[in-house]
Amino acid sequence: MSTPAREALDRHATPWLFATALATTAPHFVHQPPWLGAVAGALLLWAVWLWWKDQRLPGRWILIPLVGAGSAGILLEFHTLFGRDAGVGMLVIFMTMKLLELKSRRDATVIVTLGYFLLLTHYLYSQSIPTGLWLLATMWLVTATLIRLHGGPSSRPRDTLRHAGLLCLQAIPFMLVLFLLFPRISGPLWGLPSDAFTGKTGLSDSMSPGSIAQLVQNGDIAFRVRFDGPLPPRQKLYWRGPVLEQFDGMTWHRHKGRQPATQLESLSPPIGYESTLEAHNQRWLLALDAPVALPPETVLNGTLTAIHSKPVHERQRFRLTSSLDYRFNPSEDPLVLRRNLALPASSNPQSRALAAQWRAGNAPEAIIAKALALFAADFTYTLQPPLLGVHGIDDFLFQTKRGFCEHYAAAFVVLMRGAGIPARVVGGYQGGEFNPLDGYLVVRQSDAHAWAEVWLDGQGWRRVDPTAAVSPNRIETGIADALAFGEPLPMLIQIRADWIRTLRYRWEAINNAWNQSILGYDPKRQRELLARLGLPDADWRSLAITLGSTCGLLVAGLMGWALYKRPERDPVIRLWHQALRHLARRKVDCAPWETPLDLARRVREQRPELAEAFQRVVDAYLVARYGNTDKHLKILRDAVALLRQ
């Protein structure tokens, strides 16, 4: 069946729909499998080619198998048709497939609506400033496409874009009001799919040779810190994460059983700071060692790790206080000590033999010194160590002698346990880079680190960092100074030019301001703003009233502005329409395309009693319309008044 004329799609509006489909789907090609991007691109090019050649669109016998094949491909790729990645993949495929059945204005409206919805899905992957700018530009394009669909073939692209831009600008006040006053809740308004938090980078609760070295090659920001006072010395900046106590000969794991209570004694004045932690899908908060005051819903477990009640699935701010000098568990649970002395029975015999040799006649402090002296002798700190065999610690200590922080921490702990000293591996971050433009310390994934803890009778757990014995620069000045040229560090860490570093500082300061002020506008900050506005105890009812009143005032203001800017109507046209409304009340149909003379002729035939009066109106209208003098306008006004009698 042919498409009705009123629903027919203007051919020259189709390129706007192609641009909308491309702009709303292209950023997703970065996150989707390559084959899906290739298929979507091929479908889009096919639709453009059919339009360019004015060819017939494919029939349902082609489109239905395409839909089935696309859905099957997504099901095979993600093993589900639901969730973030699978759902977005379906939207991308369906958007490009819809272009192949673009026959009516209704189909075009579906594409525009799907384009608006696709804009929201981009925030599931990124909420950065470039993403926001791209989506604002794309929203402008999608709005212009909607206007073009109803503007007719005479609409110029410049006028269409200008009209869409004005509409978007008029929406900005409402956007700001909704952003500031809409009741905030902790977390999203709806439950996100289970895979919405995948792809987050950070420490895990296990460590094997090469795991931290791989993480260090990532330059992403792990968290930012603003101190209440002066910045502590770099060699004191140990950010504590998971503590790994169980060793199977190759991999270290976190003990997941019950932990005893923590005995923590602060030996130095506490330091207050605010940490803005990026999402890492874990519950630890990476507090400065050692935390003495924690944020709400956070506890200090038996290994001195700050544990939050929920995994950190989104960027969050936490207020903490730490003491850089402390005494931790001077009287430890015997079960914990036995666990931190355990070694696999048949693993690393050379290392165990060396540790047993040190144990004979040496105090624990002397054994620790011997191990550090061993590392300081002829070991190399590198991100590219050789592969290790079944007895990895033996291979590292007696053959390769090349490794990264996890190699040194693991080998040191094995030596300590073999010598009868309880020891364990601590994962976290060390150091950070101070940004002088916004006063934040930036800690990156490239600052990931592993060190050791030993338990000494009467002293408790004491930090020992064997990496400092091999490469003191790693602790004192940073990882870039500790590694030789050519190591696979992130480019932004390797580049030392002052002007590039200044540009990076500026960009990161802008991003931090965006994160803190816009993305970090949470219920707490909303309450603080409302308190400054005179609403200290605002609940959702008062917020709703305030929001409705403010939006109402904005609507009234925009209506008043529109009426003020409305062009003055031609009085000749206004009087002519009054005459036409009078004829309509007398049951005379007035077609919009009918000329005044033709209408007068028809009135003479259908309603002779109105013919003379209406003829005077027509004569006066034609003279006033094209003569445009005040005298003729008065004649027309008198003629219309006579017609109404």
C-alpha positions as CSV (number, residue, x, y, z in Angstrom):
1,M,0.0,0.0,0.0
2,S,1.4,3.4,-0.9
3,T,2.3,5.9,1.8
4,P,-0.3,8.7,2.2
5,A,0.9,12.1,0.9
6,R,0.6,13.7,4.4
7,E,3.0,11.0,5.7
8,A,5.4,11.0,2.9
9,L,9.0,11.8,3.8
10,D,10.8,14.6,2.1
11,R,13.8,13.2,0.2
12,H,16.0,16.1,1.2
13,A,15.3,15.5,4.9
14,T,16.9,12.0,4.7
15,P,20.5,13.2,5.0
16,W,19.6,14.8,8.4
17,L,18.5,11.4,9.6
18,F,21.8,9.8,8.4
19,A,23.7,12.4,10.3
20,T,21.6,11.7,13.4
21,A,22.2,8.0,13.2
22,L,25.9,8.4,12.7
23,A,26.4,11.0,15.5
24,T,24.4,9.0,18.1
25,T,26.0,5.6,17.4
26,A,29.6,6.4,16.4
27,P,31.0,6.9,20.0
28,H,29.7,3.4,20.9
29,F,31.9,1.8,18.3
30,V,34.8,2.3,20.8
31,H,33.0,0.1,23.4
32,Q,31.3,-2.4,21.2
33,P,33.0,-5.4,19.5
34,P,34.6,-4.6,16.1
35,W,32.3,-6.8,14.1
36,L,29.2,-4.9,15.5
37,G,30.7,-1.5,14.5
38,A,31.5,-2.9,11.0
39,V,28.0,-4.3,10.5
40,A,26.4,-1.0,11.7
41,G,28.7,1.0,9.4
42,A,27.9,-1.2,6.5
43,L,24.1,-0.9,7.0
44,L,24.5,2.9,7.2
45,L,26.5,3.0,4.0
46,W,24.0,0.8,2.3
47,A,21.1,3.1,3.3
48,V,23.1,6.1,2.0
49,W,23.8,4.4,-1.3
50,L,20.1,3.5,-1.8
51,W,19.1,7.1,-1.1
52,W,21.8,8.5,-3.4
53,K,20.9,6.2,-6.3
54,D,17.2,6.6,-5.5
55,Q,16.8,2.8,-5.3
56,R,14.0,0.8,-3.8
57,L,14.4,0.0,-0.1
58,P,14.8,-3.7,0.8
59,G,11.6,-5.6,1.6
60,R,10.7,-7.3,4.8
61,W,12.0,-10.6,3.5
62,I,15.5,-9.1,3.8
63,L,14.9,-6.9,6.9
64,I,13.5,-9.7,9.1
65,P,16.5,-12.0,8.5
66,L,18.8,-9.1,9.2
67,V,17.1,-8.4,12.5
68,G,17.4,-12.1,13.4
69,A,21.1,-12.3,12.4
70,G,21.9,-9.1,14.4
71,S,20.2,-10.4,17.5
72,A,21.8,-13.8,17.2
73,G,25.3,-12.1,16.8
74,I,24.7,-10.0,20.0
75,L,23.5,-13.1,21.8
76,L,26.6,-15.1,20.8
77,E,28.9,-12.2,21.7
78,F,27.4,-11.3,25.1
79,H,25.5,-14.5,26.0
80,T,22.5,-12.4,26.7
81,L,20.2,-9.8,25.1
82,F,20.0,-7.8,28.3
83,G,22.4,-5.7,30.2
84,R,24.4,-2.6,29.3
85,D,26.6,-3.8,26.5
86,A,24.1,-6.1,24.9
87,G,21.3,-3.6,25.2
88,V,23.4,-0.8,23.7
89,G,24.5,-3.1,20.9
90,M,20.9,-3.9,20.1
91,L,20.1,-0.1,19.9
92,V,23.0,0.6,17.6
93,I,22.0,-2.3,15.2
94,F,18.4,-1.3,15.2
95,M,19.1,2.4,14.6
96,T,21.1,1.5,11.4
97,M,18.5,-1.1,10.3
98,K,15.7,1.4,10.7
99,L,17.3,3.5,8.0
100,L,16.6,0.7,5.6
101,E,12.8,1.0,6.0
102,L,12.7,4.8,5.9
103,K,9.5,5.4,4.0
104,S,7.4,7.8,6.0
105,R,7.6,10.6,8.4
106,R,6.6,8.2,11.1
107,D,9.7,6.1,10.4
108,A,11.8,9.3,10.6
109,T,10.2,10.2,14.0
110,V,11.2,6.8,15.3
111,I,14.8,7.4,14.3
112,V,14.8,10.8,16.0
113,T,13.3,9.4,19.2
114,L,15.8,6.5,19.2
115,G,18.6,9.1,18.7
116,Y,17.5,11.0,21.8
117,F,17.4,7.8,23.8
118,L,20.9,6.7,22.5
119,L,22.3,10.0,23.9
120,L,21.5,8.8,27.4
121,T,23.4,5.5,26.9
122,H,26.7,7.2,26.4
123,Y,26.8,8.2,30.0
124,L,26.9,4.6,31.0
125,Y,30.4,4.5,29.7
126,S,31.8,8.0,30.2
127,Q,30.7,11.2,32.0
128,S,33.7,13.3,31.0
129,I,33.7,16.8,29.6
130,P,34.4,15.7,26.0
131,T,31.5,13.3,26.2
132,G,29.2,16.1,27.5
133,L,30.2,18.5,24.7
134,W,29.7,15.8,22.1
135,L,26.3,15.0,23.4
136,L,25.3,18.6,23.5
137,A,26.3,19.1,19.9
138,T,24.5,15.8,19.0
139,M,21.3,16.9,20.8
140,W,21.4,20.1,18.8
141,L,21.7,18.0,15.6
142,V,18.9,15.7,16.6
143,T,16.6,18.6,17.4
144,A,17.4,20.3,14.1
145,T,16.5,17.0,12.4
146,L,13.1,16.9,14.1
147,I,12.5,20.5,13.0
148,R,13.6,19.7,9.4
149,L,11.1,16.9,9.3
150,H,8.3,19.3,9.8
151,G,9.8,22.4,8.1
152,G,9.2,21.5,4.5
153,P,11.7,21.5,1.6
154,S,12.1,25.3,1.6
155,S,13.8,25.2,5.0
156,R,17.5,26.2,4.7
157,P,20.0,24.2,6.9
158,R,21.2,27.4,8.5
159,D,17.7,28.4,9.5
160,T,17.0,24.9,10.8
161,L,20.2,24.8,12.9
162,R,19.5,28.3,14.2
163,H,15.9,27.4,15.2
164,A,17.2,24.2,17.0
165,G,19.9,26.2,18.7
166,L,17.4,28.7,20.0
167,L,15.2,25.9,21.4
168,C,18.3,24.4,23.1
169,L,19.2,27.7,24.6
170,Q,15.7,28.2,25.9
171,A,16.0,24.8,27.6
172,I,19.1,25.8,29.6
173,P,17.3,27.6,32.4
174,F,15.1,24.6,33.0
175,M,18.1,22.3,32.8
176,L,19.9,24.3,35.5
177,V,16.8,24.5,37.7
178,L,16.2,20.7,37.5
179,F,19.9,20.0,38.1
180,L,20.0,22.1,41.3
181,L,16.5,21.5,42.7
182,F,15.4,18.0,41.6
183,P,15.6,15.8,44.7
184,R,18.9,14.0,44.8
185,I,19.2,10.4,45.9
186,S,22.3,8.3,46.4
187,G,22.9,6.2,43.3
188,P,20.9,6.2,40.0
189,L,17.1,6.6,39.8
190,W,16.8,3.0,38.4
191,G,18.8,-0.2,38.9
192,L,21.6,-0.5,36.4
193,P,22.3,-3.8,34.6
194,S,24.8,-6.2,36.2
195,D,27.5,-5.4,33.6
196,A,27.2,-1.6,34.0
197,F,30.2,-1.6,36.3
198,T,32.6,-3.7,34.3
199,G,35.7,-2.4,32.7
200,K,36.9,-0.5,35.8
201,T,40.6,-0.6,36.4
202,G,42.3,-1.0,39.8
203,L,43.8,-3.3,42.3
204,S,42.4,-6.8,42.8
205,D,42.3,-9.0,45.9
206,S,45.0,-11.2,44.5
207,M,48.6,-10.7,43.2
208,S,50.8,-12.8,41.0
209,P,54.1,-11.9,39.2
210,G,53.3,-9.2,36.6
211,S,49.9,-8.2,37.9
212,I,50.9,-4.8,39.3
213,A,53.5,-4.2,36.5
214,Q,50.6,-4.5,34.1
215,L,48.5,-2.1,36.1
216,V,51.3,0.5,36.3
217,Q,51.2,0.8,32.5
218,N,47.8,2.5,32.8
219,G,47.9,6.3,33.3
220,D,44.3,6.6,34.5
221,I,43.6,8.5,37.7
222,A,42.9,6.2,40.7
223,F,41.9,8.9,43.2
224,R,42.6,12.6,44.1
225,V,43.3,13.9,47.5
226,R,43.1,17.4,49.1
227,F,44.9,17.7,52.4
228,D,43.7,20.1,55.1
229,G,47.3,21.2,55.8
230,P,50.7,20.9,54.1
231,L,51.4,18.0,51.8
232,P,53.2,15.2,53.7
233,P,56.6,13.9,52.5
234,R,56.4,11.7,49.4
235,Q,58.1,8.8,51.1
236,K,55.3,8.8,53.7
237,L,52.5,8.5,51.1
238,Y,51.5,4.9,51.3
239,W,47.8,4.4,50.3
240,R,46.7,1.1,51.8
241,G,44.5,-1.3,49.9
242,P,44.1,-5.1,50.2
243,V,46.4,-7.1,52.5
244,L,47.4,-10.5,51.0
245,E,48.2,-13.2,53.5
246,Q,47.6,-16.6,51.7
247,F,50.3,-17.9,49.3
248,D,49.9,-20.9,47.1
249,G,53.4,-20.8,45.6
250,M,52.6,-18.5,42.8
251,T,49.7,-16.2,43.7
252,W,48.9,-14.2,46.8
253,H,45.3,-14.0,48.0
254,R,43.4,-12.0,50.6
255,H,42.2,-14.0,53.6
256,K,38.4,-13.8,53.5
257,G,37.7,-15.3,56.9
258,R,37.0,-13.4,60.1
259,Q,39.6,-10.9,61.2
260,P,40.3,-10.0,64.9
261,A,39.8,-6.5,66.3
262,T,42.3,-3.8,65.4
263,Q,44.6,-2.3,68.1
264,L,45.8,1.0,66.6
265,E,47.8,3.6,68.5
266,S,48.6,6.9,66.8
267,L,52.1,8.2,67.4
268,S,51.9,11.4,65.4
269,P,49.4,14.2,65.0
270,P,46.5,13.2,62.7
271,I,46.2,14.5,59.1
272,G,42.8,15.3,57.7
273,Y,42.1,15.0,54.0
274,E,39.3,14.4,51.4
275,S,39.7,11.7,48.9
276,T,37.8,11.6,45.6
277,L,37.9,7.9,44.7
278,E,37.3,6.7,41.2
279,A,35.1,3.7,40.7
280,H,37.1,0.4,41.1
281,N,34.3,-2.1,42.0
282,Q,35.9,-2.9,45.4
283,R,35.1,-2.1,49.0
284,W,38.4,-0.7,50.2
285,L,38.9,3.0,50.2
286,L,42.7,3.3,49.8
287,A,43.3,5.4,52.9
288,L,46.6,6.9,53.8
289,D,48.5,4.5,56.1
290,A,47.2,4.4,58.8
291,P,43.6,5.7,59.0
292,V,42.4,6.8,62.5
293,A,39.0,8.4,61.5
294,L,36.8,7.0,58.8
295,P,33.7,8.2,56.9
296,P,30.2,6.8,57.7
297,E,29.5,3.2,56.7
298,T,33.2,2.4,56.8
299,V,35.1,0.2,59.2
300,L,38.7,-0.7,59.8
301,N,39.3,-4.4,59.4
302,G,41.9,-6.5,61.2
303,T,44.5,-5.8,58.5
304,L,44.1,-2.0,58.8
305,T,42.3,-1.7,55.6
306,A,39.4,0.8,55.4
307,I,36.4,-1.2,54.2
308,H,33.2,0.5,52.9
309,S,29.8,-1.1,53.3
310,K,29.3,-1.3,49.5
311,P,31.6,-1.6,46.5
312,V,32.6,1.7,45.0
313,H,30.7,1.6,41.7
314,E,30.8,5.3,41.0
315,R,33.1,8.2,41.8
316,Q,32.7,9.1,45.5
317,R,34.2,11.5,48.0
318,F,35.3,10.4,51.5
319,R,36.5,12.3,54.4
320,L,39.3,10.6,56.3
321,T,42.0,11.2,59.0
322,S,45.3,9.3,59.2
323,S,48.4,9.1,61.3
324,L,51.7,8.6,59.5
325,D,53.4,7.1,62.6
326,Y,51.5,4.4,64.5
327,R,51.7,1.1,66.3
328,F,49.5,-1.6,65.0
329,N,48.4,-4.8,66.9
330,P,51.5,-5.2,69.2
331,S,49.7,-8.3,70.6
332,E,48.4,-10.2,67.6
333,D,46.1,-13.2,67.5
334,P,48.1,-16.5,67.4
335,L,45.9,-17.7,64.5
336,V,46.9,-14.6,62.5
337,L,50.5,-15.2,63.2
338,R,50.4,-18.8,62.2
339,R,48.6,-17.8,59.0
340,N,51.3,-15.3,58.2
341,L,54.1,-17.9,58.7
342,A,52.6,-20.5,56.4
343,L,54.4,-21.5,53.1
344,P,53.5,-24.3,50.6
345,A,55.5,-27.4,51.7
346,S,57.3,-28.1,48.4
347,S,57.7,-24.7,46.9
348,N,60.8,-22.5,46.6
349,P,63.3,-24.8,48.4
350,Q,66.3,-22.5,47.8
351,S,64.6,-19.5,49.3
352,R,63.5,-21.5,52.4
353,A,67.0,-22.9,52.8
354,L,68.5,-19.3,52.7
355,A,65.9,-18.1,55.2
356,A,66.6,-21.0,57.6
357,Q,70.4,-20.1,57.4
358,W,69.6,-16.5,58.4
359,R,67.4,-17.6,61.2
360,A,70.2,-19.4,63.1
361,G,71.6,-16.9,65.6
362,N,70.1,-13.7,64.1
363,A,67.5,-11.4,65.6
364,P,64.5,-10.4,63.5
365,E,65.9,-6.9,62.8
366,A,69.2,-8.5,61.5
367,I,67.3,-10.9,59.3
368,I,65.3,-8.0,57.8
369,A,68.6,-6.1,57.1
370,K,70.1,-9.1,55.4
371,A,67.1,-9.4,53.0
372,L,67.2,-5.7,52.2
373,A,71.0,-5.9,51.6
374,L,70.5,-8.9,49.3
375,F,68.1,-6.8,47.1
376,A,70.4,-3.8,47.1
377,A,73.3,-5.8,45.8
378,D,72.7,-6.7,42.2
379,F,68.9,-6.7,41.5
380,T,67.2,-4.6,38.8
381,Y,63.9,-2.8,39.1
382,T,62.0,-3.2,35.8
383,L,58.6,-3.6,34.3
384,Q,59.8,-6.2,31.9
385,P,61.1,-9.1,34.0
386,P,61.8,-12.6,32.6
387,L,59.2,-15.3,33.0
388,L,59.4,-17.4,36.1
389,G,59.0,-21.1,36.5
390,V,57.2,-23.3,39.1
391,H,59.4,-22.1,41.9
392,G,59.0,-18.5,41.0
393,I,60.6,-17.0,44.1
394,D,63.7,-19.2,43.7
395,D,64.0,-18.2,40.0
396,F,63.8,-14.5,40.9
397,L,66.2,-14.6,43.8
398,F,68.9,-16.8,42.4
399,Q,68.6,-16.5,38.6
400,T,66.8,-13.6,36.9
401,K,67.2,-11.0,39.7
402,R,64.9,-8.6,37.7
403,G,61.5,-7.7,38.8
404,F,58.9,-5.1,39.8
405,C,57.5,-4.2,43.2
406,E,55.3,-7.4,43.5
407,H,58.4,-9.6,42.9
408,Y,60.4,-7.9,45.7
409,A,57.5,-7.8,48.1
410,A,56.6,-11.4,47.5
411,A,60.2,-12.6,47.8
412,F,60.8,-10.6,50.9
413,V,57.7,-12.1,52.6
414,V,58.7,-15.6,51.7
415,L,62.1,-15.1,53.1
416,M,60.7,-13.6,56.3
417,R,58.2,-16.5,56.8
418,G,61.0,-19.0,56.1
419,A,63.0,-17.3,58.8
420,G,60.2,-17.5,61.3
421,I,59.0,-13.9,61.1
422,P,55.3,-13.4,60.4
423,A,54.9,-11.3,57.2
424,R,52.4,-10.5,54.5
425,V,52.0,-8.5,51.3
426,V,50.2,-5.1,51.2
427,G,48.8,-3.8,48.0
428,G,48.0,-0.2,47.3
429,Y,49.5,2.9,45.9
430,Q,52.6,4.9,46.8
431,G,53.2,8.6,46.2
432,G,51.3,10.8,43.8
433,E,51.7,14.0,41.8
434,F,50.7,17.3,43.2
435,N,48.8,19.7,40.9
436,P,49.6,23.2,42.0
437,L,46.7,24.7,40.0
438,D,43.9,23.1,42.1
439,G,45.8,21.9,45.2
440,Y,45.0,18.2,44.7
441,L,47.4,15.3,44.9
442,V,46.7,13.0,41.9
443,V,47.3,9.3,42.4
444,R,47.3,7.3,39.2
445,Q,47.2,3.6,38.4
446,S,50.8,4.0,37.5
447,D,51.5,4.6,41.2
448,A,50.2,1.1,42.1
449,H,52.6,-0.5,44.5
450,A,53.2,-3.5,46.8
451,W,55.1,-3.6,50.0
452,A,55.5,-5.9,53.0
453,E,54.6,-6.0,56.6
454,V,56.4,-7.9,59.3
455,W,55.3,-8.6,62.8
456,L,57.8,-8.0,65.6
457,D,57.2,-8.9,69.2
458,G,56.4,-5.8,71.2
459,Q,56.2,-3.6,68.1
460,G,53.4,-5.1,66.2
461,W,53.1,-4.9,62.4
462,R,55.8,-2.8,60.8
463,R,56.0,-1.6,57.2
464,V,59.1,-2.8,55.2
465,D,59.3,-1.7,51.5
466,P,62.0,-3.9,49.8
467,T,61.5,-1.9,46.6
468,A,63.2,1.1,48.4
469,A,66.3,-1.0,48.8
470,V,66.5,-1.7,45.1
471,S,65.3,1.6,43.7
472,P,65.1,4.5,46.3
473,N,64.0,6.8,43.5
474,R,60.7,4.9,43.2
475,I,59.7,6.0,46.7
476,E,61.4,9.4,46.8
477,T,60.7,10.9,43.4
478,G,58.3,8.6,41.6
479,I,58.2,5.7,39.2
480,A,59.4,7.7,36.1
481,D,62.7,8.4,37.8
482,A,63.1,4.8,39.0
483,L,62.9,3.0,35.6
484,A,65.2,3.1,32.7
485,F,64.3,4.8,29.4
486,G,62.3,2.5,27.2
487,E,60.2,0.9,29.9
488,P,56.5,0.7,29.0
489,L,55.2,3.5,31.1
490,P,52.2,5.7,30.1
491,M,53.2,8.5,27.7
492,L,52.0,11.2,30.1
493,I,54.3,9.9,32.8
494,Q,57.3,9.7,30.5
495,I,57.0,13.2,28.9
496,R,58.9,15.7,31.1
497,A,58.6,18.9,29.1
498,D,57.4,21.7,31.4
499,W,54.9,23.2,28.9
500,I,53.3,19.7,28.4
501,R,53.2,19.2,32.1
502,T,51.5,22.6,32.6
503,L,48.9,21.7,29.9
504,R,48.2,18.4,31.7
505,Y,47.9,20.2,35.0
506,R,45.3,22.6,33.5
507,W,43.3,19.9,31.8
508,E,43.3,17.7,35.0
509,A,42.3,20.7,37.1
510,I,39.4,21.4,34.8
511,N,38.3,17.8,34.9
512,N,38.6,17.8,38.7
513,A,36.4,20.9,38.9
514,W,33.9,19.1,36.6
515,N,33.9,16.0,38.8
516,Q,33.7,17.9,42.1
517,S,31.1,20.5,41.1
518,I,28.9,18.8,38.5
519,L,29.3,15.0,38.8
520,G,29.8,15.3,42.5
521,Y,26.6,17.3,43.2
522,D,25.2,14.8,45.6
523,P,22.4,14.9,48.3
524,K,24.9,16.4,50.8
525,R,25.9,19.3,48.5
526,Q,22.3,19.9,47.5
527,R,21.4,20.3,51.2
528,E,24.2,22.7,51.6
529,L,23.0,24.8,48.7
530,L,19.4,24.8,49.9
531,A,20.6,25.9,53.4
532,R,22.3,28.9,51.8
533,L,19.1,29.7,49.9
534,G,17.1,29.7,53.2
535,L,15.8,26.2,53.1
536,P,17.8,24.4,55.7
537,D,15.3,21.5,56.4
538,A,14.0,21.0,52.8
539,D,12.4,17.7,52.1
540,W,11.1,16.3,48.9
541,R,7.7,18.1,49.3
542,S,9.3,21.5,49.7
543,L,11.7,20.7,46.9
544,A,8.8,19.8,44.6
545,I,7.0,23.0,45.4
546,T,10.2,25.1,44.9
547,L,10.9,23.3,41.7
548,G,7.4,23.7,40.3
549,S,7.2,27.4,41.3
550,T,10.6,28.1,39.7
551,C,9.7,26.3,36.5
552,G,6.4,28.1,36.4
553,L,8.1,31.5,36.6
554,L,10.5,30.5,33.9
555,V,7.6,29.4,31.6
556,A,5.8,32.7,32.3
557,G,9.0,34.7,31.6
558,L,9.5,32.9,28.3
559,M,5.9,33.4,27.3
560,G,6.1,37.1,28.1
561,W,9.3,37.4,26.1
562,A,7.8,35.6,23.2
563,L,4.7,37.8,23.2
564,Y,6.9,40.9,23.4
565,K,9.0,39.7,20.5
566,R,5.9,38.6,18.4
567,P,5.8,40.6,15.2
568,E,2.8,43.0,14.9
569,R,0.1,41.5,12.7
570,D,-0.9,43.4,9.5
571,P,-4.2,45.1,10.3
572,V,-5.4,44.5,6.7
573,I,-4.9,40.7,7.2
574,R,-6.6,40.8,10.6
575,L,-9.7,42.5,9.2
576,W,-9.8,40.1,6.3
577,H,-9.8,37.1,8.7
578,Q,-12.6,38.7,10.7
579,A,-14.6,38.8,7.5
580,L,-13.8,35.1,6.8
581,R,-14.9,34.1,10.3
582,H,-18.2,35.9,9.8
583,L,-18.7,33.9,6.6
584,A,-17.9,30.7,8.5
585,R,-20.6,31.5,11.1
586,R,-23.0,31.9,8.1
587,K,-22.1,28.3,7.0
588,V,-19.9,29.5,4.1
589,D,-16.8,27.3,3.7
590,C,-13.6,29.4,3.0
591,A,-10.8,27.3,1.6
592,P,-7.3,28.6,2.4
593,W,-6.2,28.5,-1.3
594,E,-9.3,30.3,-2.6
595,T,-8.6,33.9,-3.9
596,P,-10.8,36.8,-2.7
597,L,-12.4,37.2,-6.1
598,D,-13.2,33.5,-6.5
599,L,-14.6,33.5,-3.0
600,A,-16.8,36.5,-3.8
601,R,-18.1,34.8,-6.9
602,R,-19.0,31.7,-4.9
603,V,-20.7,33.7,-2.2
604,R,-22.8,35.4,-4.9
605,E,-24.0,32.0,-6.1
606,Q,-24.5,30.3,-2.7
607,R,-25.6,33.3,-0.4
608,P,-27.0,36.1,-2.6
609,E,-28.1,38.0,0.5
610,L,-24.4,38.4,1.6
611,A,-23.0,39.1,-1.9
612,E,-23.2,42.9,-2.0
613,A,-21.7,43.4,1.5
614,F,-19.0,40.9,1.0
615,Q,-18.1,42.4,-2.4
616,R,-17.5,45.7,-0.7
617,V,-15.1,43.9,1.7
618,V,-13.3,42.2,-1.2
619,D,-12.9,45.5,-3.1
620,A,-11.7,47.4,0.0
621,Y,-9.3,44.5,1.0
622,L,-7.6,44.4,-2.4
623,V,-7.1,48.2,-2.5
624,A,-5.9,48.3,1.2
625,R,-3.7,45.2,0.8
626,Y,-1.8,46.6,-2.2
627,G,-2.4,50.3,-1.8
628,N,-1.5,50.3,1.9
629,T,-2.9,53.7,2.9
630,D,-4.7,54.7,6.1
631,K,-7.7,55.9,4.1
632,H,-8.2,52.5,2.4
633,L,-7.7,50.7,5.8
634,K,-10.6,52.8,7.2
635,I,-12.8,51.9,4.2
636,L,-12.0,48.2,4.8
637,R,-12.8,48.5,8.5
638,D,-16.2,50.0,7.6
639,A,-17.0,47.3,5.1
640,V,-16.2,44.5,7.6
641,A,-18.4,46.2,10.2
642,L,-21.3,46.5,7.6
643,L,-20.9,42.7,6.8
644,R,-21.3,41.8,10.5
645,Q,-24.7,43.6,10.7
